[in-house]
Amino acid sequence: SPPPPVCPPAAAARLRCLIPWLHHHHHPPSSLRTPPPSPGLATLLGFFDQDTYGGSDPDAPRFIATTASAFSLPTAMPDIDKWVPLDCRHGRALFFRRKSHELLVWEPLTGERWLVPKPPGYLLHYLYPNAAAVCAVKGCDHCCCHGGPFLVVFVFSDDDSHFGLWEEVSACVYSSVTGEWGDWRTIDIDASAVRDVPSILVGRNLYFRLVGGQQILEYDLDRHSMALIWPPLDQFGKFDEYGLAEDDGQLGVVVLAGSTLSLWSTDQKDDDARWARSWVMDLDHPLQLQAKQAVQVLGFAEGVNVTFILAGDYIFTIELKSGKVKKYCKWREFRMVLPLVIFYRPGPVRRQGGEEVPSAN
């Protein structure tokens, strides 16, 4: 069996600074305190926003923290004038360069960067592509996979007719182990296109939003196959929009209808799949909404079950199921966020100055 992953020195140092704060503010349930097993615990450190990268405000912070920890980003950040953010997962942020069509994988915790070559044969189409970065190790708890192998899944809509009638979606996977792109896979679509909003990873499946027909594109990382999923739009009733989410290991969608937010999920993928609403929340009081105030779904943080909502002039985070609400930065004309979630493993407790301090693994 392969040796256990080891954190790089830079990542380990930052984790050592964070772990005592995490243990003080995030107490795991008793079932997680006694190994084995000891699954990784997740916490949301903050988020990047679209205005941060190429926005109109040069003084806007590049990273909005959602914790009171001493965490700060390293200085080795991608040039905001050259790279477009697409994804952030498993401690890795993914960027796309429109001129060269290259991609960049950046680890905020360590500052390390990897340049990913342009997907073979790709030409920039009318609509921009989408992509996702994931840890390449099956069963990894993502506590110490910094600097480890990763995959990049690149998807885009193809118009063979050249009349703006998108007829298929193409996908290709890059492996950091081989340093090469795999074969292209395609699936037929009907007047839909890949939407440039962050994807969702559920198990070994990635999900991308499509615009036009409201379908969801599924990419199976094990089989390297694609499928189309139709959310139950008729069950939603009159709604404004929906965003992708995860619900207890199942594909979910967060549905916004006026000032009502609800969570729907399914464990089936065929046309007759049954979706169930598992949670609903009225946003009027907790968000202090004014009459006819615009509300928008901006994103979802995997591992912590948090959705981002834009209401009026501010961004809010809402913990699904618990309904806990937090208010953050003022709106700067961005339409999506990229959450930075880290995973950590509760370590042994050591004595320091008469106090118990958790040790980083």
C-alpha positions in Angstrom: 0.0 0.0 0.0 1.2 3.6 -0.7 2.7 5.5 2.2 0.5 8.0 4.0 0.5 11.5 2.6 2.8 14.0 4.3 2.0 17.7 4.5 4.6 20.0 2.8 6.5 22.2 5.4 4.6 25.4 4.3 1.2 23.7 4.6 2.1 22.1 7.9 3.2 25.4 9.4 0.0 27.1 8.5 -2.1 24.1 9.7 -0.3 24.2 13.1 -1.3 27.9 13.4 -4.9 27.1 12.5 -5.5 23.8 14.4 -5.7 25.3 17.9 -8.2 27.9 16.7 -10.2 25.3 14.9 -10.4 23.1 17.9 -11.5 26.0 20.1 -14.3 27.1 17.8 -15.3 23.9 16.0 -15.9 21.0 18.5 -16.5 17.7 16.7 -19.2 15.4 17.8 -18.1 12.7 20.3 -18.3 10.0 17.7 -15.4 11.8 15.9 -13.1 12.4 18.9 -12.0 8.8 19.4 -10.1 7.1 16.6 -10.2 4.9 14.7 -11.4 6.0 12.2 -10.8 9.8 12.3 -12.3 11.4 9.3 -11.2 14.9 8.2 -13.2 17.8 9.6 -14.0 20.7 7.4 -14.1 24.5 8.0 -14.8 27.4 5.7 -11.8 29.9 5.9 -13.3 32.4 3.5 -14.0 33.0 -0.2 -12.8 34.7 -3.3 -15.2 36.7 -5.4 -15.4 37.6 -9.1 -14.8 41.3 -8.5 -11.6 40.4 -6.7 -10.3 39.1 -10.0 -10.6 41.9 -12.7 -13.3 44.0 -10.9 -13.6 47.7 -10.9 -12.4 48.3 -7.4 -8.6 48.1 -7.2 -8.7 48.4 -3.4 -11.0 45.4 -2.9 -9.6 42.6 -0.7 -8.6 39.6 -2.7 -9.9 37.2 0.0 -12.8 37.7 2.3 -12.3 35.8 5.6 -15.2 34.1 7.2 -13.4 33.1 10.4 -11.6 35.0 13.2 -8.4 33.0 12.8 -5.1 34.5 12.0 -5.0 32.8 8.6 -3.8 35.0 5.7 -3.0 34.2 2.1 0.5 33.9 0.8 1.7 36.6 -1.5 2.2 34.2 -4.5 -1.3 34.8 -5.9 -2.2 34.5 -9.7 -2.2 37.8 -11.6 -5.8 39.0 -11.5 -5.4 40.6 -14.9 -4.4 37.4 -16.6 -6.3 34.5 -14.9 -10.0 33.9 -14.5 -11.1 31.9 -11.4 -13.2 28.8 -12.1 -13.0 26.5 -9.1 -11.7 26.0 -5.6 -11.8 22.5 -4.0 -9.6 20.3 -1.8 -7.3 23.3 -1.0 -6.7 24.0 -4.7 -7.9 27.0 -6.8 -8.2 26.7 -10.5 -7.8 29.5 -13.1 -8.2 29.8 -16.8 -6.2 32.1 -19.1 -8.3 33.3 -22.0 -5.5 34.2 -24.3 -3.4 31.1 -24.2 -6.1 28.7 -22.9 -3.8 27.4 -20.3 -5.0 26.6 -16.8 -3.3 27.2 -13.4 -3.7 25.3 -10.2 -2.8 27.2 -7.1 -2.7 26.1 -3.4 -3.7 29.1 -1.2 -2.3 27.3 1.9 1.2 26.9 0.5 1.4 29.3 -2.4 2.5 26.5 -4.8 1.4 26.7 -8.4 1.2 24.3 -11.3 0.7 25.4 -15.0 -1.6 23.1 -16.9 -1.2 23.1 -20.7 -4.0 24.0 -23.1 -6.4 21.1 -23.7 -5.4 19.6 -27.1 -7.4 20.8 -30.0 -9.4 23.3 -28.0 -10.5 26.6 -29.6 -12.1 29.4 -27.7 -15.8 29.4 -28.6 -18.5 32.0 -28.1 -19.1 30.9 -24.6 -16.2 30.4 -22.2 -15.5 26.9 -20.9 -15.7 25.6 -17.3 -13.3 23.3 -15.4 -12.9 21.7 -12.0 -9.9 20.6 -10.0 -10.2 17.5 -7.7 -7.8 15.4 -5.6 -6.7 12.4 -7.6 -6.4 10.1 -4.6 -9.5 7.9 -4.1 -10.6 7.8 -0.4 -8.4 10.8 0.6 -9.7 12.8 3.6 -7.9 15.9 2.1 -6.2 16.7 5.3 -2.7 16.3 4.0 -3.0 16.2 0.2 -1.3 19.5 -0.4 1.2 19.1 -3.2 -0.4 15.8 -4.0 -1.7 14.5 -7.4 -4.8 16.2 -8.9 -7.1 16.0 -11.8 -8.5 18.9 -13.9 -11.8 18.2 -15.7 -12.3 20.7 -18.6 -15.7 21.0 -20.2 -17.1 23.3 -23.0 -20.1 23.5 -25.3 -19.4 22.8 -29.0 -21.3 24.3 -31.9 -20.8 22.1 -35.0 -23.4 24.0 -36.9 -21.7 27.4 -36.3 -25.1 29.0 -35.9 -25.0 29.3 -32.1 -27.1 26.1 -31.6 -25.1 24.2 -29.1 -25.3 20.5 -30.0 -22.8 18.8 -27.7 -20.6 19.1 -24.7 -17.0 18.0 -24.8 -14.9 17.0 -21.8 -11.3 16.1 -21.2 -9.3 15.2 -18.1 -5.8 16.2 -17.2 -3.7 14.2 -14.7 -0.8 15.8 -12.8 0.7 12.3 -12.4 1.2 11.8 -16.2 1.3 15.5 -17.1 -1.0 14.7 -20.0 -4.6 15.2 -21.1 -6.8 12.2 -21.8 -9.2 11.6 -24.7 -12.1 13.8 -25.4 -15.6 12.6 -24.4 -18.8 14.1 -25.9 -22.5 14.1 -25.1 -25.3 15.4 -27.2 -27.3 18.4 -25.9 -30.3 20.4 -27.2 -29.8 24.2 -27.3 -27.9 24.2 -24.0 -24.5 25.4 -23.1 -22.0 25.0 -20.2 -22.5 27.7 -17.6 -19.4 29.3 -16.1 -20.3 28.9 -12.4 -18.5 26.5 -10.0 -19.2 22.8 -10.1 -20.2 20.5 -7.3 -18.4 17.2 -6.4 -20.6 14.5 -4.9 -18.8 11.2 -4.3 -16.9 10.5 -7.5 -19.2 12.6 -9.7 -18.8 16.2 -10.8 -21.8 18.3 -11.7 -21.9 21.3 -13.9 -24.8 23.7 -14.6 -26.1 24.1 -18.2 -27.8 27.2 -19.4 -30.7 27.1 -21.8 -32.4 23.9 -20.9 -31.7 24.0 -17.1 -30.1 20.5 -17.2 -27.2 19.4 -15.0 -24.2 17.8 -16.6 -22.7 14.8 -14.7 -19.1 13.7 -15.2 -18.2 10.3 -13.7 -14.5 10.4 -12.7 -14.2 6.6 -12.6 -16.0 5.7 -15.8 -15.1 9.0 -17.6 -18.6 9.2 -18.9 -21.2 11.9 -19.0 -24.9 12.1 -18.4 -27.7 14.7 -18.3 -29.9 15.2 -15.3 -33.1 17.1 -15.2 -34.0 18.7 -11.9 -37.8 18.6 -11.1 -38.6 22.1 -12.3 -42.4 21.4 -12.2 -42.1 20.5 -8.5 -40.3 23.7 -7.7 -43.3 25.7 -8.7 -42.6 29.4 -9.5 -39.0 30.0 -8.7 -36.3 32.5 -9.5 -33.2 30.3 -9.8 -31.5 27.3 -8.4 -27.9 26.4 -7.5 -26.1 23.1 -7.1 -25.6 21.7 -3.7 -24.9 18.5 -1.8 -27.3 16.9 0.7 -26.0 14.0 2.8 -23.9 12.6 0.0 -26.6 13.1 -2.6 -26.9 15.6 -5.5 -28.9 18.5 -4.3 -30.2 21.9 -5.5 -30.8 25.0 -3.6 -34.0 26.7 -4.9 -34.7 30.3 -4.5 -38.4 31.4 -4.9 -38.9 35.0 -3.9 -37.7 35.1 -0.3 -38.0 31.4 0.3 -34.9 29.1 0.1 -35.3 25.3 -0.1 -33.1 22.3 -0.5 -34.0 19.4 -2.8 -32.1 16.2 -3.4 -32.2 12.9 -5.1 -30.2 9.6 -5.1 -31.3 8.7 -8.6 -30.1 9.9 -12.0 -32.6 8.7 -14.6 -35.5 10.6 -16.2 -37.9 9.3 -13.6 -35.8 10.2 -10.6 -37.8 11.3 -7.6 -36.6 14.4 -5.8 -37.6 15.3 -2.3 -37.5 18.7 -0.4 -35.6 18.2 2.8 -35.4 21.7 4.1 -37.0 25.1 3.6 -36.3 28.6 5.1 -37.9 32.0 4.9 -35.3 34.7 4.3 -37.3 37.8 5.1 -36.5 38.1 8.8 -32.9 36.7 9.1 -31.7 38.7 6.1 -33.9 41.7 6.9 -35.1 41.9 3.3 -36.8 45.1 2.1 -39.7 45.2 -0.3 -38.7 43.9 -3.8 -35.1 43.5 -2.7 -33.1 41.4 -5.1 -31.9 38.0 -3.8 -29.4 35.8 -5.6 -27.7 32.4 -5.1 -23.9 32.9 -5.5 -22.4 29.5 -4.6 -22.1 26.5 -2.3 -19.2 25.4 0.0 -18.7 21.6 -0.1 -18.0 19.8 3.1 -19.6 22.5 5.3 -23.0 22.6 3.7 -23.0 26.4 3.4 -24.7 28.4 0.6 -23.9 32.0 -0.3 -26.7 34.4 -0.9 -26.6 38.0 -2.2 -29.3 40.1 -0.7 -29.4 43.8 -1.3 -25.9 45.2 -0.7 -24.4 42.3 1.3 -23.3 38.7 1.0 -24.7 36.2 3.5 -23.8 32.6 4.3 -26.5 30.2 5.3 -25.9 26.8 6.9 -28.3 24.4 5.3 -30.5 22.5 7.7 -29.5 24.6 10.7 -30.4 27.9 9.1 -27.5 29.7 10.8 -26.9 33.1 9.0 -23.8 35.2 8.9 -23.4 38.6 7.1 -20.2 39.5 5.3 -18.9 42.0 2.8 -20.7 44.6 0.9 -21.6 43.7 -2.7 -19.2 44.8 -5.4 -21.0 43.6 -8.5 -19.9 40.0 -8.5 -22.1 37.0 -9.4 -20.3 34.1 -7.9 -18.0 33.1 -5.1 -15.3 30.5 -4.7 -15.2 29.1 -1.1 -11.9 28.1 0.5 -12.6 25.0 2.6 -9.8 23.2 4.4 -9.9 19.8 6.0 -8.1 18.9 9.2 -7.7 15.8 11.4 -8.1 16.2 15.2 -4.7 15.6 16.6 -3.4 14.4 20.0 -3.7 16.9 22.9 -0.4 18.1 24.5 0.1 20.3 27.5 1.5 23.8 27.1 1.6 26.2 29.9 -1.0 24.3 31.9 -3.5 24.4 28.9 -4.5 21.6 26.5 -3.4 22.5 23.0 -4.3 20.2 20.0 -1.3 19.1 18.0 -1.3 19.2 14.2 -1.0 15.9 12.5 
